[in-house]
Amino acid sequence: MQDTAKYLIHADITAAGVVERSDVVGAVFGQTEGLLGDELDLRDLQDSKKVGRIDVKISSEGGQSFGEITVASGLDKVETAILAAALETIDQVGPCRAEIQVSEIEDVRSAKRREVVERATELLNAFEEQSVQTEDIVETVRQRVRVADITDYEGLPAGPRVRDSDAIVVVEGRSDVLQLLKYGIKNAVAVEGTDVPAAIADLTANRTVTSFLDGDRGGDLILKELAQVGDVDYVAVAPDGKSVEDLSRSEVMTALRDKVPYDIVAEAETLDAVREEASRADESTTADGGAVGTAVSPAAATDECTDATASPAESADSDPGPATDAAEPSAGDDAVSVTSLADHIDAVVNEGSGTVRLLDENAEPLAEGEADDAVSLVEEAETVPRTVVVDGPCTQKLLDVAAQRGVGVVVAAEHGEYVKQPTAVQVRIAG
């Protein structure tokens, strides 16, 4: 009957004594008989399948009985309400005084409609999540190709450049490697737990190593063990309350750019210290008008840890082209016009303009600004420049950002203070 019922009558029963299910059912039939007339006689309604069986769940405790009565009805609303009200006239079950109170009359069809709406919503959300919009096709394909690039190093999840890159990024798990691959960073390797594998320890012996970990207890433990069994050069940490696998592209690049030499935070042995040190460096940088902050040495700036192959330039499927051996490219380098680049060098550096100019692969200007703002100009450029010409020193921070963005050549007025030069960026001094 319940499969075809339109309504369900729910009622609560309380009896001043111990009663059983059969006592309740008997009371319902006995005390409603003749009460509502022949048309609403409960037995006749059951025989004609207009009312279903009377379900009773009852239990006893402390000399009293409590339970619930459910009656399925195929009658209309008015008749169902009358039948429900008739149940409340019952005042005795077996030898005990009792009280029945109708709690609700449930519309079965309304409940089914709610289920239909909820299920339809789930199906629609699943459909929309799996669908690919036209404008997302290119980015979707690009990200899937990057994720497909994940390999393994000695059985550990890793990017394809871990084996041959002179710098690596050590992360916690496979999902972190995948996230970095989405942003074009291909030299990350995961430790897969707080027990640092021997393969990772050996790998750090002759590489520039940046640990990029979640700022929680697990990250602290991994950093401590990694420093004990291997060599750590720099430490980067995810923003407070976030994991590496959840970071946006800008958050990843900022964390790697603001990494801190391990020696500075070695005594603290917590990643909170890294975040504090990076914050002080940012404040110092702002106070100096964009110059490299004094709170962190040039070595603290992001070097080739993201790898040239991990640059946003590659993630945009653009090829920075071969590096040249002089400020002016060779005749064989047809990506940049010799005469045009020479003109830019004369105008920016040789004339002492105090500016920086970003050029595309055809030596066409992309952007220009003050030389002191070279780092932020490269970092924020919508189109990745092929060449940066700056009337000023080539600093470690400029090299770091150039490597991250995929810049091929930096032409500067002079060498600045830097410890390591990323292999993908060629530095040329004008003059």
RODO-2510 file (C-alpha; in nm, 4 decimals, decimal comma):
residues 431
     n   res          X          Y          Z
     1     m     0,0000     0,0000     0,0000
     2     q     0,2798     0,2425     0,0846
     3     d     0,4037     0,2305    -0,2747
     4     t     0,0690     0,3748    -0,3921
     5     a    -0,0185     0,5825    -0,0853
     6     k    -0,0669     0,9545    -0,1194
     7     y    -0,0309     1,0398     0,2488
     8     l     0,1316     0,8978     0,5622
     9     i    -0,0204     0,9651     0,9045
    10     h     0,2472     0,9819     1,1772
    11     a     0,1313     0,9669     1,5386
    12     d     0,3072     0,9311     1,8747
    13     i     0,1620     0,7030     2,1446
    14     t     0,2214     0,7008     2,5196
    15     a     0,0705     0,4347     2,7496
    16     a     0,0735     0,4265     3,1300
    17     g     0,1858     0,0675     3,1431
    18     v     0,3528    -0,2029     2,9395
    19     v     0,1720    -0,2716     2,6118
    20     e     0,2658    -0,4479     2,2905
    21     r     0,2108    -0,3852     1,9210
    22     s    -0,0956    -0,6105     1,9050
    23     d    -0,2574    -0,4128     2,1883
    24     v    -0,2143    -0,0885     1,9957
    25     v    -0,3488    -0,2287     1,6675
    26     g    -0,6462    -0,3771     1,8483
    27     a    -0,7224    -0,0446     2,0173
    28     v    -0,7084     0,1419     1,6838
    29     f    -0,9602    -0,0899     1,5177
    30     g    -1,1793    -0,1328     1,8257
    31     q    -1,2131     0,2308     1,9330
    32     t    -1,2600     0,3774     1,5836
    33     e    -1,5204     0,1204     1,4726
    34     g    -1,8510     0,2967     1,3936
    35     l    -1,7015     0,6344     1,4893
    36     l    -1,6791     0,7718     1,1358
    37     g    -1,9626     0,5873     0,9626
    38     d    -1,9514     0,3108     0,7039
    39     e    -1,7651     0,5157     0,4414
    40     l    -1,4636     0,5625     0,6716
    41     d    -1,4732     0,2298     0,8520
    42     l    -1,1087     0,1368     0,8964
    43     r    -1,1513    -0,2345     0,8236
    44     d    -1,3469    -0,1649     0,5047
    45     l    -1,0878     0,0896     0,3942
    46     q    -0,8119    -0,1687     0,4394
    47     d    -1,0098    -0,4315     0,2491
    48     s    -1,0540    -0,1902    -0,0417
    49     k    -0,6807    -0,1000    -0,0329
    50     k    -0,7583     0,2658     0,0425
    51     v    -0,5726     0,2423     0,3745
    52     g    -0,2576     0,0415     0,4317
    53     r    -0,1492    -0,1654     0,7270
    54     i    -0,1029    -0,0023     1,0619
    55     d     0,2678     0,0020     1,1490
    56     v     0,3508     0,0262     1,5177
    57     k     0,6918     0,0628     1,6805
    58     i     0,6730     0,0585     2,0611
    59     s     0,9066     0,0056     2,3539
    60     s     0,8677     0,0028     2,7325
    61     e     1,0745     0,1685     3,0015
    62     g     1,0099     0,2454     3,3668
    63     g     0,6616     0,0998     3,3573
    64     q     0,5520     0,3106     3,0602
    65     s     0,5357     0,2471     2,6870
    66     f     0,6299     0,4850     2,4064
    67     g     0,6022     0,4403     2,0338
    68     e     0,5045     0,5612     1,6891
    69     i     0,2084     0,4706     1,4706
    70     t     0,2227     0,5066     1,0895
    71     v    -0,0814     0,4657     0,8650
    72     a    -0,0610     0,4855     0,4841
    73     s    -0,3624     0,6484     0,3214
    74     g    -0,4894     0,6538    -0,0346
    75     l    -0,7829     0,8775     0,0613
    76     d    -0,8061     1,2458    -0,0255
    77     k    -0,6741     1,5189     0,2063
    78     v    -0,9984     1,5749     0,3946
    79     e    -1,0702     1,2063     0,4558
    80     t    -0,7098     1,1458     0,5597
    81     a    -0,7254     1,4342     0,8095
    82     i    -1,0521     1,2949     0,9556
    83     l    -0,8942     0,9510     0,9937
    84     a    -0,5924     1,1070     1,1642
    85     a    -0,8134     1,2980     1,4059
    86     a    -1,0012     0,9763     1,4871
    87     l    -0,6766     0,8209     1,6108
    88     e    -0,6482     1,0919     1,8754
    89     t    -0,9802     0,9801     2,0285
    90     i    -0,8192     0,6562     2,1490
    91     d    -0,7626     0,6818     2,5251
    92     q    -0,6961     0,3223     2,6269
    93     v    -0,4680     0,0469     2,4995
    94     g    -0,5179    -0,2913     2,6567
    95     p    -0,5623    -0,2367     3,0303
    96     c    -0,3659     0,0898     3,0275
    97     r    -0,4623     0,4493     2,9778
    98     a    -0,3042     0,5882     2,6666
    99     e    -0,2702     0,9049     2,4618
   100     i    -0,2179     0,9311     2,0869
   101     q    -0,1012     1,2580     1,9291
   102     v    -0,0728     1,3018     1,5492
   103     s     0,2645     1,4612     1,4743
   104     e     0,2194     1,5158     1,1001
   105     i     0,0443     1,4120     0,7824
   106     e     0,3144     1,3636     0,5224
   107     d     0,2407     1,4179     0,1536
   108     v     0,4234     1,1260    -0,0053
   109     r     0,4130     1,2822    -0,3496
   110     s     0,5614     1,6073    -0,2170
   111     a     0,8438     1,4108    -0,0552
   112     k     0,9076     1,2346    -0,3849
   113     r     0,9089     1,5675    -0,5643
   114     r     1,1732     1,6937    -0,3189
   115     e     1,3810     1,3846    -0,3891
   116     v     1,3435     1,4458    -0,7625
   117     v     1,4576     1,8079    -0,7232
   118     e     1,7570     1,7121    -0,5079
   119     r     1,8647     1,4333    -0,7405
   120     a     1,8153     1,6486    -1,0503
   121     t     2,0322     1,9170    -0,8899
   122     e     2,3079     1,6627    -0,8195
   123     l     2,2942     1,5332    -1,1766
   124     l     2,3039     1,8843    -1,3211
   125     n     2,6008     1,9856    -1,1049
   126     a     2,7885     1,6706    -1,2052
   127     f     2,7112     1,7401    -1,5701
   128     e     2,8318     2,1000    -1,5496
   129     e     3,1529     2,0001    -1,3704
   130     q     3,2381     1,7504    -1,6422
   131     s     3,1446     1,9732    -1,9348
   132     v     3,4129     2,1811    -2,1041
   133     q     3,3233     2,5299    -2,2213
   134     t     3,4554     2,6427    -2,5581
   135     e     3,6749     2,9108    -2,4049
   136     d     3,8288     2,6541    -2,1676
   137     i     3,9336     2,4017    -2,4323
   138     v     4,2851     2,5380    -2,4894
   139     e     4,3619     2,5717    -2,1176
   140     t     4,2102     2,2319    -2,0404
   141     v     4,4254     2,0595    -2,3031
   142     r     4,7346     2,2470    -2,1883
   143     q     4,6847     2,1488    -1,8227
   144     r     4,6185     1,7865    -1,9084
   145     v     4,9404     1,7719    -2,1076
   146     r     5,1323     1,9122    -1,8133
   147     v     4,9774     1,6669    -1,5701
   148     a     5,0548     1,3860    -1,8125
   149     d     5,4214     1,4891    -1,7816
   150     i     5,4432     1,3572    -1,4253
   151     t     5,7070     1,0872    -1,3963
   152     d     5,8828     0,9180    -1,1083
   153     y     6,2275     0,9454    -0,9595
   154     e     6,3340     0,6290    -0,7799
   155     g     5,9658     0,5456    -0,7340
   156     l     5,8698     0,8938    -0,6122
   157     p     5,6341     1,1341    -0,7967
   158     a     5,8407     1,3895    -0,9860
   159     g     5,8413     1,6361    -1,2710
   160     p     6,0224     1,5427    -1,5944
   161     r     6,3188     1,7748    -1,5286
   162     v     6,4203     1,6413    -1,1867
   163     r     6,6861     1,4080    -1,3288
   164     d     6,8720     1,6700    -1,5336
   165     s     6,7961     2,0038    -1,3653
   166     d     7,0635     2,1622    -1,1486
   167     a     6,7926     2,2836    -0,9088
   168     i     6,5017     2,0920    -0,7572
   169     v     6,1952     2,1736    -0,5498
   170     v     6,1139     1,9223    -0,2750
   171     v     5,7421     1,8999    -0,1915
   172     e     5,5335     1,6733     0,0300
   173     g     5,3125     1,4659    -0,2004
   174     r     5,2052     1,3724    -0,5510
   175     s     4,9232     1,6288    -0,5525
   176     d     5,1796     1,9043    -0,4888
   177     v     5,3871     1,7897    -0,7882
   178     l     5,0735     1,7894    -1,0053
   179     q     4,9815     2,1403    -0,8902
   180     l     5,3254     2,2760    -0,9756
   181     l     5,3138     2,1032    -1,3140
   182     k     4,9957     2,2964    -1,3896
   183     y     5,1967     2,6153    -1,3531
   184     g     5,4865     2,4880    -1,5647
   185     i     5,7218     2,3942    -1,2803
   186     k     5,8727     2,0634    -1,3892
   187     n     6,1572     2,0085    -1,1435
   188     a     5,9589     1,9196    -0,8299
   189     v     5,9873     1,5859    -0,6471
   190     a     5,7733     1,4560    -0,3588
   191     v     5,8981     1,2877    -0,0420
   192     e     5,5598     1,1123     0,0083
   193     g     5,5538     1,1294     0,3885
   194     t     5,7547     1,2555     0,6836
   195     d     6,0170     0,9806     0,6398
   196     v     6,2512     1,1310     0,3791
   197     p     6,3655     0,8578     0,1350
   198     a     6,7332     0,7947     0,0785
   199     a     6,6855     0,8764    -0,2921
   200     i     6,5861     1,2322    -0,2017
   201     a     6,8754     1,2679     0,0413
   202     d     7,1209     1,1583    -0,2302
   203     l     6,9588     1,3861    -0,4867
   204     t     7,0151     1,6942    -0,2695
   205     a     7,3897     1,6388    -0,2498
   206     n     7,4739     1,8130    -0,5785
   207     r     7,1651     2,0221    -0,6546
   208     t     7,0335     2,3591    -0,5447
   209     v     6,7490     2,2457    -0,3205
   210     t     6,4396     2,4407    -0,2247
   211     s     6,1954     2,2756     0,0132
   212     f     5,8405     2,3971    -0,0588
   213     l     5,6160     2,2649     0,2173
   214     d     5,2832     2,3173     0,3897
   215     g     5,3111     2,5397     0,6946
   216     d     5,1935     2,2750     0,9416
   217     r     5,3441     2,0191     1,1792
   218     g     5,4027     1,7723     0,8969
   219     g     5,5980     2,0324     0,6996
   220     d     5,8125     2,1112     1,0041
   221     l     5,9004     1,7426     1,0491
   222     i     5,9877     1,6940     0,6818
   223     l     6,2111     2,0021     0,6803
   224     k     6,3907     1,8904     0,9964
   225     e     6,4612     1,5404     0,8640
   226     l     6,5518     1,6630     0,5164
   227     a     6,8111     1,8952     0,6671
   228     q     6,9526     1,6072     0,8744
   229     v     6,9876     1,3525     0,5938
   230     g     7,0469     1,5853     0,2975
   231     d     7,1345     1,9407     0,1989
   232     v     6,8754     2,2197     0,1945
   233     d     6,9652     2,5551     0,0382
   234     y     6,6372     2,7429     0,0558
   235     v     6,2983     2,7081     0,2242
   236     a     5,9641     2,8245     0,0832
   237     v     5,6337     2,7839     0,2601
   238     a     5,2685     2,7984     0,1601
   239     p     5,0602     3,0908     0,2927
   240     d     4,9201     3,0451     0,6416
   241     g     4,6294     2,7991     0,6460
   242     k     4,6884     2,6706     0,2920
   243     s     4,8512     2,3653     0,1366
   244     v     5,0778     2,3709    -0,1683
   245     e     4,8243     2,1657    -0,3643
   246     d     4,5615     2,4392    -0,3100
   247     l     4,7683     2,7407    -0,4182
   248     s     4,6999     2,9592    -0,7187
   249     r     4,9714     3,0318    -0,9729
   250     s     5,0459     3,3745    -0,8225
   251     e     5,0692     3,2272    -0,4716
   252     v     5,3126     2,9606    -0,5903
   253     m     5,5345     3,2124    -0,7677
   254     t     5,5278     3,4496    -0,4714
   255     a     5,6215     3,1747    -0,2250
   256     l     5,9146     3,0619    -0,4412
   257     r     6,0274     3,4177    -0,5025
   258     d     6,0251     3,4919    -0,1270
   259     k     6,2066     3,1749    -0,0234
   260     v     6,4604     3,2076     0,2564
   261     p     6,8096     3,0574     0,2916
   262     y     6,7928     2,7577     0,5222
   263     d     7,0743     2,8930     0,7411
   264     i     6,8546     3,1850     0,8468
   265     v     6,5764     2,9620     0,9841
   266     a     6,7787     2,6541     1,0786
   267     e     6,7710     2,7239     1,4507
   268     a     6,3947     2,7791     1,4598
   269     e     6,3262     2,4577     1,2632
   270     t     5,9680     2,5709     1,1963
   271     l     5,8102     2,6949     0,8761
   272     d     5,6458     2,9834     1,0614
   273     a     5,9940     3,1310     1,0837
   274     v     6,0228     3,1135     0,7050
   275     r     5,6954     3,3024     0,6645
   276     e     5,8096     3,5695     0,9110
   277     e     6,1464     3,6086     0,7391
   278     a     5,9831     3,6356     0,3956
   279     s     5,7447     3,8987     0,5335
   280     r     6,0335     4,1046     0,6687
   281     a     6,2061     4,0792     0,3315
   282     d     5,8943     4,2053     0,1536
   283     e     5,8683     4,4995     0,3926
   284     s     6,2335     4,5831     0,3348
   285     t     6,1877     4,5601    -0,0401
   286     t     5,8928     4,8005    -0,0265
   287     a     6,0849     5,0440     0,1915
   288     d     6,3763     5,0448    -0,0553
   289     g     6,1489     5,1396    -0,3445
   290     g     6,1659     4,8046    -0,5192
   291     a     6,5346     4,7293    -0,4659
   292     v     6,6482     4,3994    -0,3217
   293     g     6,5677     4,4050     0,0531
   294     t     6,8459     4,4280     0,3041
   295     a     6,6868     4,1757     0,5398
   296     v     6,7688     3,8905     0,3048
   297     s     7,0898     3,8438     0,1136
   298     p     7,0863     3,8102    -0,2671
   299     a     7,1104     3,4344    -0,2224
   300     a     6,7720     3,4419    -0,0537
   301     a     6,6016     3,5552    -0,3703
   302     t     6,4474     3,2894    -0,5899
   303     d     6,7135     3,1384    -0,8149
   304     e     6,6657     2,8629    -1,0692
   305     c     6,4559     2,6554    -0,8292
   306     t     6,1592     2,6807    -1,0644
   307     d     6,3816     2,5803    -1,3572
   308     a     6,3738     2,7452    -1,6975
   309     t     6,1577     2,4620    -1,8188
   310     a     5,9173     2,5448    -1,5397
   311     s     5,8653     2,9045    -1,6444
   312     p     5,5291     3,0580    -1,7312
   313     a     5,6730     3,1218    -2,0759
   314     e     5,6804     2,7480    -2,1395
   315     s     5,3384     2,7071    -1,9791
   316     a     5,2104     2,9451    -2,2465
   317     d     5,3704     2,7217    -2,5106
   318     s     5,6168     2,9896    -2,6174
   319     d     5,9838     2,9085    -2,6806
   320     p     6,2283     3,1631    -2,5437
   321     g     6,4686     3,0598    -2,8196
   322     p     6,8433     2,9947    -2,8006
   323     a     7,0579     3,2114    -2,5769
   324     t     7,3172     3,4344    -2,7419
   325     d     7,6810     3,4946    -2,6502
   326     a     7,6867     3,8743    -2,6804
   327     a     7,4660     4,1697    -2,6138
   328     e     7,3831     4,1615    -2,9830
   329     p     7,2688     3,8216    -3,1131
   330     s     7,4583     3,6377    -3,3812
   331     a     7,3558     3,6473    -3,7448
   332     g     7,2200     3,2976    -3,7043
   333     d     6,9643     3,4093    -3,4454
   334     d     6,6701     3,5112    -3,6591
   335     a     6,4343     3,5475    -3,3603
   336     v     6,5694     3,8983    -3,2797
   337     s     6,6694     4,1719    -3,5200
   338     v     7,0367     4,2664    -3,4643
   339     t     6,9958     4,6293    -3,5635
   340     s     6,6733     4,6691    -3,3664
   341     l     6,8178     4,5232    -3,0445
   342     a     7,1275     4,7401    -3,0789
   343     d     6,9051     5,0466    -3,1074
   344     h     6,7265     4,9517    -2,7851
   345     i     7,0586     4,9006    -2,6046
   346     d     7,1808     5,2430    -2,7216
   347     a     6,8564     5,4146    -2,6200
   348     v     6,8250     5,2501    -2,2807
   349     v     7,1779     5,1766    -2,1555
   350     n     7,4315     5,3746    -2,3549
   351     e     7,2269     5,6937    -2,3277
   352     g     7,1948     5,6500    -1,9500
   353     s     6,8151     5,6641    -1,9592
   354     g     6,7624     5,5127    -1,6137
   355     t     6,4867     5,2960    -1,7592
   356     v     6,4110     4,9315    -1,8364
   357     r     6,2549     4,8082    -2,1613
   358     l     6,0909     4,4700    -2,2240
   359     l     6,1145     4,3313    -2,5789
   360     d     5,9391     4,0467    -2,7557
   361     e     6,1092     3,7872    -2,9767
   362     n     6,1114     4,0358    -3,2672
   363     a     6,2687     4,3075    -3,0512
   364     e     5,9419     4,4992    -3,0449
   365     p     5,8800     4,6897    -2,7175
   366     l     5,6281     4,5322    -2,4781
   367     a     5,6629     4,7665    -2,1808
   368     e     5,8935     5,0330    -2,0354
   369     g     5,9460     5,1831    -1,6905
   370     e     6,1975     5,3034    -1,4335
   371     a     6,5068     5,0845    -1,3931
   372     d     6,4354     5,0503    -1,0208
   373     d     6,1030     4,8879    -1,1110
   374     a     6,2566     4,6275    -1,3430
   375     v     6,1704     4,3320    -1,1176
   376     s     5,8014     4,4184    -1,0796
   377     l     5,7716     4,5130    -1,4480
   378     v     5,9008     4,1704    -1,5584
   379     e     5,6963     3,9926    -1,2941
   380     e     5,3684     4,1589    -1,3927
   381     a     5,4118     4,1650    -1,7721
   382     e     5,1100     4,0130    -1,9480
   383     t     5,3258     3,8883    -2,2362
   384     v     5,6492     3,7159    -2,1374
   385     p     5,9388     3,9190    -2,2798
   386     r     6,2182     3,7546    -2,4785
   387     t     6,4737     4,0213    -2,3800
   388     v     6,5046     4,2674    -2,0917
   389     v     6,7251     4,5751    -2,1432
   390     v     6,7933     4,7704    -1,8236
   391     d     7,0043     5,0734    -1,7482
   392     g     7,1215     4,9407    -1,4175
   393     p     7,2832     4,6388    -1,2517
   394     c     7,1684     4,2835    -1,3150
   395     t     7,0638     4,1773    -0,9646
   396     q     6,9904     3,8323    -0,8275
   397     k     6,6232     3,9175    -0,7905
   398     l     6,5950     4,0329    -1,1516
   399     l     6,7563     3,7070    -1,2643
   400     d     6,5236     3,5049    -1,0450
   401     v     6,2083     3,6670    -1,1785
   402     a     6,3417     3,6457    -1,5345
   403     a     6,3958     3,2699    -1,4900
   404     q     6,0497     3,2271    -1,3438
   405     r     5,8840     3,4156    -1,6291
   406     g     6,0905     3,2514    -1,9050
   407     v     6,2980     3,5507    -2,0178
   408     g     6,5834     3,4451    -2,2466
   409     v     6,8284     3,7389    -2,2255
   410     v     6,8980     4,0193    -1,9786
   411     v     7,1107     4,3060    -2,1103
   412     a     7,2282     4,5297    -1,8249
   413     a     7,4635     4,8217    -1,7700
   414     e     7,6729     4,6203    -1,5235
   415     h     7,6861     4,3050    -1,3148
   416     g     7,5129     4,3330    -0,9792
   417     e     7,5501     4,1140    -0,6735
   418     y     7,4241     3,7644    -0,7412
   419     v     7,5335     3,4217    -0,6279
   420     k     7,3866     3,1974    -0,8933
   421     q     7,2863     3,2618    -1,2496
   422     p     6,9923     3,0560    -1,3787
   423     t     7,1038     2,8437    -1,6701
   424     a     6,8134     2,9526    -1,8899
   425     v     6,8847     3,3274    -1,8684
   426     q     7,1789     3,4715    -2,0568
   427     v     7,3316     3,7842    -1,8947
   428     r     7,5008     4,0338    -2,1236
   429     i     7,6687     4,3606    -2,0230
   430     a     7,6271     4,6429    -2,2740
   431     g     7,9186     4,8475    -2,3906
***
